Amino acid sequence: MTEIILIRHGQANSGASDEAGYDRLSDLGHRQAAWLGEWLQSTDPHFDRVITGTLTRQRQTAHSMGFAPTGEDARLNELTYFALAQAMEAQHGVAAPDTAQEFSHYMPQVIAHWAEDRLADVPETFGSFHTRITTMIDEIASQHGRSMLVTSGGVIGMIMRHVLGLDTHSMTRMMLRTHNSSVHRLRHVHGQLVLDSFNATPHLDAKDRAHARTFI
């Protein structure tokens, strides 16, 4: 049987204004990852492969979990949010918001414009993003054993779109609800990928860890 465990990275530097500044775990992000690693070690710690993207926050998450990556795959890297936000403001006059509530309305607009090819001169088209993610996950699904993929929220959202047949708006809503350090389980059954669980955070269930449930 083939099982794929998707892990979203721990909380990154959410106060950053560009990709380089964002791409490192916060102190809380390291703790989230360490707690997740402890939980995995206490349940079923064996993985045939542990693969991260090439982003610092993804690598740091794996190491803080206590798992040494067996490989890296740039196809697990996140969508280029800051470039999309800059294009959204420059081309459509919609600036990035300052609050989480506003962001929940803003992000679906950005993804919709991107998916409709209404954002020009961005590093990657929506179609290219879709292709690299679906190609990657189908390749992993063709391998036997258990794979851990340490990645990001947008990638997980696109995988959910691929597996569940979601439209773009539904995909974006799932992205917005994806916790830092969350666990998502897929199985390859009867020739297709199926979702076993989404957005699990059992390592944060204790009352004294309620503050550690973060999205951004």
N, C-alpha and C positions, 0 to 999 in steps of 0.2 A: 504494500500500500504506500502511496505517496502522500505525505502531509507537509504542508507549508505553514510556518508560523511567521506572520508579519508582525514586526515590532516598530511602532513609531518612536522616534528618538525622544529623549527626555527634553524638558523645557530648555529652550535656547535663550539667547540674549534678546529678549522680546522688546527691549527699549531701543534697539538698533534702527538706523535709518537706511542701511544698505546691506547687501548680502554678506559682504566680508565681515561686517560688524556683528551680524546676526549669527554667523556660523560657528558658534561654540556653546557648550552647555553652561547654564547657570549652575550655581551651587546646588539649588534644588533639583535641577535636571540630573546632576550626578547622583544625588540621593535617590531619586525616583528609579534610575537605572540600577543602582546597587540593590535596592529593595526587590526589584523585579528579578534580578539575577539570583538572589537568595530564594525567592519563591520557586523559580524554575529548578534550582538545584534540589529543592525539597520535594519536587513532584516527579518530573521526568527530564533529567538534564541532558540526555543523549541526543546529539544532532549529528547527522552525517555531513552536513556542511553549514557553515555560518558565513553569510555573505552580507557585506555592507555596501552602501554607495561609496563614493569617494569624498563626500562632504565630512568636514571635521566633526560636526555634531553627531553624525551617524557612527563614525569610528569611535568617538568618545563614549557613546552609549554602549556599544558592544563591550568595550574594555571595562567600563564601570560596572557592567553586568557580570564581569568575570569570565567572559567568553572570548577566546582568541579567534578572530576571523580567519577562515580558510581561504577567502578570496574577496575581491572587490569587483563591483560592476557599476559603472557610471550610469547605467540605465535605471538604477535605484535612486538617483539624485532627484531632488525636488524640482517642481516647476519654478520658473524664475519670477517669483512674486514681485520683487522690487522693480524689475524692468516692466512688468505688466502694469503695475501701479503708476509708474512714471508715464507710460504710454496712455493710460486711461486719463490722466490729468492733462497731458499735453494735447491729446487729440480729441477729447470729449469734455474737458473742463470739469471732470469729477475728481476731486482730491481725496486722498486716503484719509479716513476718519481717525479720531483720537480715542474713541471709546469702543468697548467690546460690543455694546448694543448696536452702534452704528456700523461696526465692522460686519455684523451678521447680515446686514442689508447690502453693504457695499460689495462684499466678496462675490455673491451671486451675480451682480452686475458685471464685475470684471471677468469672471469665467464665461458668462454669456457672450460678452463682446469678443472675447478671445476665440470661443468656439465658432462664432459666426464670422471669423476673419475680419473683424472690425478694429483690430489693433495692429497697426503696421510697424515694421522695423523692430520687432521683438526677437529675442534670441532663438525662440522655438515656436513653431505654430502649434495650435491645439492638435491638429492632425498628426504632426510628428511626435508630440508627447504621447498621444494615444497609441501610436504604432510602437514606440520604443517600450512602453510599459506592457502592452499586451503580448508583444513578441517575447519579452523577457520572462513574464510569468508563465507563458505556455511552454517555454524551454525548461524552466525549473520543474513544471508539472510533469514533464516527460521523464524525469529522473526518479529513480526509486529512493525510498528512505525519507528521512525527516530533514527539512531545510528550514533554517532560521534566516529571515531576510530583515535586516535593520535598515529602515527607510524613513519616509516622511509622509505627512498627511495627504498631500496631493496625489502622491503615488498610490497610497492605500485607497483613496477615493476613486481613482481611475481603475484600479483592480476590482473594486466593488461594482463599478459601472459595467466592466467586462463580464464579471461572473453573474451578476444579477440582472443584466439588461436594463440598467437605469438610464433615464434621460439626464441631460446635463444638469438641470436644476436639482434633481434628486441626488445626483452625485455630489454637488456642492454642499447640500445640506448635511450629507454624511461627513464630508471633510470638516465642516465647522464643528461637528460633535465628536471628533476624534481626539481622545485624551493623549497628552504626552505620556510616553512609556506604555501605551496600551497594546494589548495582545489580540491578534485576529487569526483565526484558524481556517485553513482551507484544506480540502482533501480532493484527490483526483480519483473519482469513482465512476466506473462504467464509461470511461472515455471522456469525462468532463469534470471541470472544476466545480466543486460545491462549497458553499460557506457553512462552516460548523459554528463559528462564534465571531462576534464583532465587538470591538471596543471594550474588552475585558480588562479590568484593573484589580485583580484579587490582592495584589501586593499593597494596595492603598485602602483596603477595607477597614482597617483598624481606626478607631475614633481619633486617635492622636495623629493620624495621617490625612485627615479630611482636607487640611490646607494644601495638600500636595496634589489634589486633582486639578490639573491645569489644561487649558487648551492652547494657550499662546505662550 
